[in-house]
Amino acid sequence: QVQLVETGGGLVQSGGSLRLSCASSGRTYSSAAAGWFRQAPGMEREFVAGITWSGLTYHADSVKVRFTISRDNAKNTVALQMNSLKPEDTAVYYCAAANSRSVVVTPSRYNYWGQGTQVTVSS
């Protein structure tokens, strides 16, 4: 079993930065693919970025260049550095882990989810 806990959300002004972190407990998920998703009110959960166990990354077009996903397998953590934030980035952000060697963009393919952390960007 893998438990995921996100930290680092908060309120930031447009153009600002935040760094989200996801820590796992229980069985290590260093060999699993990891991802960040977000969900705004009334919207479906949206893929933001994913990373394989070996460090290959893929970012959604809407966040490319501004956001960067990374992982530290020794510490069982995955991070999302968010720069140049915009009001439309406002959402609850979730980290997830999938039993996959490839980047996974589909929410239903993820096996474990965190509880989410709120990110609010004011204009």
C-alpha positions in Angstrom: 0.0 0.0 0.0 1.2 3.5 -0.8 0.0 6.6 1.0 0.7 10.0 -0.7 0.6 13.4 1.1 0.9 16.7 -0.8 2.2 19.9 0.8 3.1 23.3 -0.5 -0.2 24.7 -1.7 -1.4 28.2 -0.8 -2.4 31.6 -2.1 -0.1 33.5 -4.4 -0.3 36.5 -6.7 -0.3 36.1 -10.5 3.2 35.8 -11.7 4.4 34.2 -8.4 5.8 30.7 -7.7 4.9 27.8 -5.5 6.6 24.4 -5.0 4.4 21.4 -4.3 5.8 18.3 -2.8 4.4 14.8 -2.5 5.7 12.4 0.0 5.0 8.7 0.1 4.8 6.3 3.0 4.3 2.6 3.1 5.7 0.6 0.2 8.2 2.6 -1.8 7.0 3.9 -5.1 10.4 4.8 -6.5 9.8 2.2 -9.2 6.4 3.6 -10.2 5.4 6.4 -12.5 4.2 9.5 -10.7 2.1 12.4 -11.8 0.4 15.7 -10.8 -3.2 16.4 -11.7 -5.4 19.4 -10.9 -9.1 19.9 -10.6 -10.9 23.2 -10.6 -14.5 23.6 -9.4 -17.0 22.1 -11.9 -14.2 20.8 -14.1 -12.8 17.3 -14.7 -9.4 16.3 -13.2 -6.7 17.4 -15.6 -3.2 16.0 -16.2 -0.5 18.5 -15.4 2.8 16.6 -15.5 4.2 13.1 -15.2 7.5 11.4 -14.5 8.8 7.9 -14.9 10.9 6.1 -12.3 14.0 6.9 -14.3 13.2 10.6 -14.5 11.7 11.0 -17.9 9.1 13.8 -17.8 6.1 15.0 -19.8 4.2 18.2 -19.2 0.8 19.3 -20.4 1.0 22.1 -23.0 -0.8 24.5 -20.7 2.0 24.4 -18.1 5.0 23.6 -20.3 8.0 25.9 -19.6 6.2 27.3 -16.4 6.0 24.0 -14.4 8.6 21.4 -13.8 8.1 18.0 -12.3 11.0 16.2 -10.5 11.5 13.3 -8.2 14.0 12.1 -5.5 13.7 8.3 -5.4 16.0 8.1 -2.3 13.5 10.2 -0.4 10.3 8.9 -2.1 9.2 12.4 -3.0 7.9 14.0 -6.2 7.9 17.8 -6.6 6.1 20.2 -8.9 7.8 23.6 -9.2 5.3 26.1 -10.5 6.5 29.5 -11.8 4.7 32.4 -13.6 1.4 31.3 -12.0 -1.8 32.5 -13.6 -5.3 32.7 -12.1 -6.4 29.9 -14.4 -3.9 27.6 -12.5 -6.2 27.9 -9.5 -7.3 24.3 -8.6 -6.8 21.5 -6.1 -3.6 19.7 -7.1 -3.2 16.0 -6.6 -0.2 13.7 -6.8 -0.6 10.2 -7.9 1.4 7.0 -8.5 0.9 4.3 -11.1 2.3 0.8 -11.5 3.8 1.7 -14.8 7.3 2.2 -16.4 6.0 4.9 -18.7 4.5 8.3 -18.1 0.7 8.0 -17.5 -1.6 10.8 -18.5 -5.0 9.1 -17.8 -6.3 9.4 -14.2 -8.0 6.0 -14.2 -4.7 4.3 -14.7 -3.3 5.6 -11.4 -3.4 3.3 -8.5 -2.8 5.7 -5.6 -3.8 9.3 -5.0 -3.1 11.9 -2.4 -5.8 14.0 -0.7 -4.9 17.2 -2.7 -3.7 20.6 -1.9 -5.3 23.9 -2.8 -3.5 26.4 -5.0 -5.1 29.8 -5.5 -3.7 32.4 -7.8 -5.0 35.9 -7.4 -5.1 38.4 -10.3 
